[in-house]
């Protein structure tokens, strides 16, 4: 394996250039600080997407709100705006200090995208937005819809019959498929969701119950996306949602940042130079966390520090950013199997679009063992009565990793943050969980309990 050539170098040569690769290949937990991280105002000049693009997405979601409220009654309270709360989780913070044996300075909060309406995960942002944008464009091209219309008119036989002439395809490890499938089917589209081997059975069953065609693969996400792309290329009336390269998905996620700012103000959390914000985003291919991070940087600029969180067995974005190779490499190139219980993060090759867009904006990446995800899952239920799916817990360990890891402590020091950490805020982005069946969640909880009991006995 050491002599295998990856983009012109052996693994040994890569390890000499980036010593951390040795630990990554051994699937140890690591925290990597991005040496290319730069000040926001300099970096944003070189990014093609602008704030106006995010504002345009925000306006489109508002236009669709009357339709969403009509067809998804659970969104009526928020008048058709799909949004989740942000909550302080002090009991979980205390428990984490015990688990990691590390003091966490500042306040820990949870952004509860596990509660998002319609599909119960962060994918309800970008996935639903992209489907709505496509539907709007088709209807407008056929003189059926004008921006000044009340979009609740879309809930009609006329529109469903029109959309049924078109198809939508997507590849997914689970949650993106749910958001695309549920929304597309509701509008009337024919939908094809290509699911990788790690996708949970209950997610496939739920999609099929909505009339979605689910195509399963024994391989991982990389195979599913190749096949989805191939299928859509053969049908001019089929639209492919490209999780690796879609600016529409990215912008749908980015809208979250403006809403978060308003939510924080309502709970008296002010982010400024003396009150820095750290955000920890579970990351698969990168579209969701990348879009959110981009929006957050637009809003909070240099007062926010964004970290991607990945499983130790699938650290594709970390390897892509660290080497600068982005989507030119996959974890298997380095002998990592890509197999993880965190189904939403089970991606072997990162998005080149996201990696290149954010390579100067991200503060870093860290990895988490699957066992820790289950330990934290049980602890979150016990301490805060909040149920998350395993992949959603990847962001929760971020603050402990930041303080415990030498690279994290150096980051705090190098960015003149040491004296501000008592006044800091940490947001773990909870990406999914509310739609997990009760018996499945109970099995996750038991697994976490067994792991913690064993650790306790060993000590």
CORMOMO-V272302 format. One record per residue. RES is the residue in one letter. PSI is psi as a letter, one per 40 degrees, with the letter a starting at -180 (NA if undefined). D_FIRST is the distance of its C-alpha to the first C-alpha in Angstrom with 1 decimal. Layout:
res->{RES & RES}
psi->{PSI & PSI}
d_first->{D_FIRST & D_FIRST}
This chain:
res->{X & X & X & X & X & X & X & X & X & X & X & X & X & X & X & X & X & X & X & X & X & X & X & X & X & X & X & X & X & X & X & X & X & X & X & X & X & X & X & X & X & X & X & X & X & X & X & X & X & X & X & X & X & X & X & X & X & X & X & X & X & X & X & X & X & X & X & X & X & X & X & X & X & X & X & X & X & X & X & X & X & X & X & X & X & X & X & X & X & X & X & X & X & X & X & X & X & X & X & X & X & X & X & X & X & X & X & X & X & X & X & X & X & X & X & X & X & X & X & X & X & X & X & X & X & X & X & X & X & X & X & X & X & X & X & X & X & X & X & X & X & X & X & X & X & X & X & X & X & X & X & X & X & X & X & X & X & X & X & X & X & X & X & X & X & X & X & X & X & X & X & X & X & X & X & X & X & X & X & X & X & X & X & X & X & X & X & X & X & X & X & X & X & X & X & X & X & X & X & X & X & X & X & X & X & X & X & X & X & X & X & X & X & X & X & X & X & X & X & X & X & X & X & X & X & X & X & X & X & X & X & X & X & X & X & X & X & X & X & X & X & X & X & X & X & X & X & X & X & X & X & X & X & X & X & X & X & X & X & X & X & X & X & X & X & X & X & X & X & X & X & X & X & X & X & X & X & X & X & X & X & X & X & X & X & X & X & X & X & X & X & X & X & X & X & X & X & X & X & X & X & X & X & X & X & X & X & X & X & X & X & X & X & X & X & X & X & X & X & X & X & X & X & X & X & X & X & X & X & X & X & X & X & X & X & X & X & X & X & X & X & X & X & X & X & X & X & X & X & X & X & X & X & X & X & X & X & X & X & X & X & X & X & X & X & X & X & X & X & X & X & X & X & X & X & X & X & X & X & X & X & X & X & X & X & X & X & X & X & X & X & X & X & X & X & X & X & X & X & X & X & X & X & X & X & X & X & X & X & X & X & X & X & X & X & X & X & X & X & X & X & X & X & X & X & X & X & X & X & X & X & X & X & X & X & X & X & X & X & X & X & X & X & X & X & X & X & X & X & X & X & X & X & X & X & X & X & X & X}
psi->{d & d & e & h & h & h & f & e & i & i & d & d & d & d & d & d & d & g & d & d & d & d & d & d & d & e & f & i & h & i & h & h & h & h & e & e & h & i & i & d & d & d & d & d & d & e & h & d & h & i & d & d & d & d & d & d & d & d & d & d & d & d & d & e & d & d & d & d & d & d & e & g & d & e & e & d & d & e & f & e & h & h & i & i & i & h & i & h & g & d & d & d & d & d & d & d & d & d & d & e & f & h & h & h & i & a & h & h & i & h & h & g & e & e & e & h & i & d & e & f & i & d & e & e & c & d & d & d & d & d & d & d & d & d & d & d & d & d & d & d & d & e & f & e & h & i & d & e & i & h & e & e & e & d & g & i & d & d & d & d & d & d & d & e & e & i & i & h & i & i & i & i & e & c & d & d & d & d & d & d & d & d & d & d & d & d & d & e & i & h & h & h & h & h & h & i & d & e & h & i & d & d & d & d & d & d & d & d & e & e & e & i & h & h & h & i & i & e & a & a & d & d & d & d & d & d & d & d & d & d & d & d & e & e & h & e & e & h & h & h & h & g & d & d & e & h & d & d & d & d & d & d & d & d & d & d & d & d & d & d & d & d & d & d & d & d & f & f & h & h & h & a & d & e & g & i & h & h & h & h & h & h & h & b & d & e & d & d & d & d & d & d & d & d & d & d & d & d & d & e & b & e & e & i & h & h & h & i & h & i & i & d & e & f & f & d & d & d & d & d & d & d & e & e & e & b & e & e & i & i & d & d & d & e & e & h & d & e & h & i & e & g & d & e & e & g & h & d & h & i & h & d & d & d & d & d & d & e & e & e & d & h & d & a & i & i & i & h & i & d & d & d & d & d & d & d & d & d & d & d & d & d & d & e & f & h & h & i & i & d & d & e & e & d & d & d & e & d & d & d & d & d & d & d & h & d & d & d & d & d & d & d & d & d & e & f & e & d & e & e & d & d & e & i & i & h & h & h & h & h & e & i & d & e & e & h & i & d & d & d & d & d & d & d & d & d & d & d & d & d & d & d & d & d & d & d & d & d & NA}
d_first->{0.0 & 3.8 & 5.4 & 5.2 & 8.8 & 10.5 & 14.2 & 14.2 & 12.0 & 8.5 & 7.5 & 9.2 & 12.1 & 12.4 & 12.7 & 15.2 & 17.2 & 17.0 & 16.7 & 17.2 & 13.8 & 12.7 & 15.3 & 14.7 & 11.1 & 12.9 & 15.5 & 18.2 & 21.3 & 21.6 & 24.3 & 23.6 & 26.7 & 26.8 & 27.8 & 29.1 & 31.6 & 35.0 & 38.6 & 39.5 & 42.4 & 40.3 & 37.3 & 39.5 & 41.0 & 37.8 & 37.3 & 39.0 & 39.9 & 43.0 & 45.0 & 47.5 & 44.8 & 44.3 & 48.1 & 48.4 & 46.0 & 48.1 & 51.3 & 49.9 & 49.1 & 52.6 & 54.1 & 52.3 & 53.3 & 56.6 & 54.8 & 52.1 & 54.8 & 56.7 & 54.0 & 52.0 & 54.8 & 52.5 & 52.3 & 56.1 & 56.2 & 54.1 & 56.0 & 53.0 & 50.6 & 47.3 & 46.6 & 45.4 & 46.8 & 45.4 & 46.2 & 46.1 & 44.3 & 45.6 & 45.3 & 41.6 & 41.2 & 42.8 & 40.7 & 37.5 & 38.7 & 39.0 & 35.6 & 33.7 & 36.2 & 36.6 & 39.6 & 39.3 & 41.8 & 43.6 & 44.1 & 41.6 & 42.3 & 40.9 & 41.0 & 41.7 & 40.2 & 39.8 & 43.5 & 43.6 & 46.0 & 45.2 & 41.5 & 41.0 & 38.1 & 37.2 & 36.7 & 40.5 & 40.6 & 38.5 & 38.4 & 42.2 & 43.0 & 41.2 & 43.0 & 46.3 & 45.8 & 45.1 & 48.2 & 50.4 & 49.5 & 50.2 & 53.5 & 54.6 & 54.0 & 56.2 & 58.9 & 58.5 & 57.6 & 58.6 & 57.2 & 60.6 & 60.7 & 60.4 & 57.0 & 58.1 & 59.6 & 56.1 & 56.7 & 58.8 & 58.8 & 59.1 & 55.8 & 53.9 & 55.2 & 54.2 & 50.6 & 50.3 & 50.2 & 46.8 & 43.4 & 40.5 & 36.8 & 34.0 & 30.5 & 30.0 & 28.3 & 31.9 & 34.1 & 34.2 & 35.1 & 37.9 & 39.4 & 39.3 & 40.4 & 43.3 & 44.6 & 44.4 & 46.0 & 48.8 & 49.6 & 49.8 & 46.7 & 44.8 & 41.3 & 37.9 & 35.2 & 31.7 & 30.1 & 26.4 & 25.6 & 25.7 & 29.3 & 31.9 & 34.4 & 37.4 & 36.4 & 36.3 & 39.6 & 41.3 & 40.4 & 41.8 & 44.9 & 45.5 & 45.4 & 41.9 & 39.8 & 36.4 & 33.7 & 30.9 & 27.2 & 24.8 & 22.0 & 21.6 & 23.7 & 21.9 & 23.3 & 26.6 & 27.2 & 26.5 & 29.0 & 31.5 & 31.4 & 32.0 & 34.9 & 36.7 & 36.4 & 38.6 & 41.4 & 43.4 & 44.8 & 41.5 & 40.1 & 36.4 & 35.6 & 32.3 & 30.7 & 28.1 & 30.8 & 34.3 & 36.6 & 39.1 & 36.9 & 36.1 & 39.8 & 40.8 & 38.6 & 39.9 & 43.5 & 42.7 & 42.9 & 46.6 & 47.5 & 45.6 & 47.6 & 50.8 & 49.7 & 48.8 & 52.2 & 53.9 & 52.5 & 53.3 & 49.8 & 50.1 & 47.0 & 47.8 & 46.8 & 47.8 & 46.4 & 42.8 & 40.9 & 37.3 & 35.9 & 32.7 & 31.6 & 29.2 & 26.9 & 25.2 & 25.2 & 27.6 & 30.9 & 33.0 & 32.0 & 31.8 & 35.3 & 36.7 & 35.2 & 36.7 & 40.1 & 40.0 & 39.4 & 42.4 & 44.5 & 43.6 & 42.1 & 41.0 & 42.3 & 39.4 & 35.8 & 33.4 & 30.0 & 27.7 & 26.6 & 23.5 & 21.9 & 19.0 & 17.1 & 18.1 & 18.4 & 18.4 & 21.5 & 20.3 & 17.1 & 19.4 & 22.1 & 20.2 & 18.3 & 21.3 & 19.4 & 21.1 & 20.8 & 18.6 & 15.5 & 14.9 & 13.3 & 11.0 & 9.4 & 8.1 & 7.4 & 11.2 & 13.4 & 16.5 & 18.8 & 21.7 & 25.4 & 26.4 & 27.0 & 28.3 & 25.2 & 22.6 & 21.5 & 18.0 & 19.2 & 22.0 & 25.2 & 25.2 & 29.0 & 29.0 & 26.3 & 28.2 & 31.6 & 30.8 & 28.5 & 31.4 & 33.2 & 30.7 & 30.8 & 27.3 & 25.1 & 24.3 & 22.5 & 24.2 & 23.3 & 24.8 & 27.0 & 28.6 & 29.6 & 31.6 & 33.1 & 34.3 & 35.5 & 37.8 & 38.9 & 39.8 & 41.9 & 43.6 & 44.3 & 45.1 & 45.5 & 42.9 & 40.6 & 37.3 & 34.4 & 31.1 & 29.5 & 32.7 & 32.2 & 29.2 & 31.7 & 33.8 & 31.6 & 31.4 & 34.4 & 33.4 & 29.9 & 31.7 & 34.0 & 31.7 & 28.7 & 29.3 & 28.0 & 30.6 & 33.3 & 32.6 & 32.8 & 36.2 & 37.4 & 36.2 & 38.0 & 41.2 & 41.0 & 41.5 & 45.2 & 44.9 & 42.6 & 45.5 & 46.8 & 43.4 & 42.6 & 39.3 & 38.9 & 36.3 & 36.2 & 36.5 & 35.2 & 36.4 & 38.1 & 41.8 & 41.3 & 39.2 & 41.4 & 43.1 & 41.6 & 38.1 & 38.7 & 40.2 & 37.1 & 35.0 & 37.6 & 37.6 & 33.8 & 34.2 & 37.1 & 35.2 & 32.3 & 34.9 & 37.1 & 34.2 & 33.3 & 37.1 & 37.4 & 34.4 & 36.2}
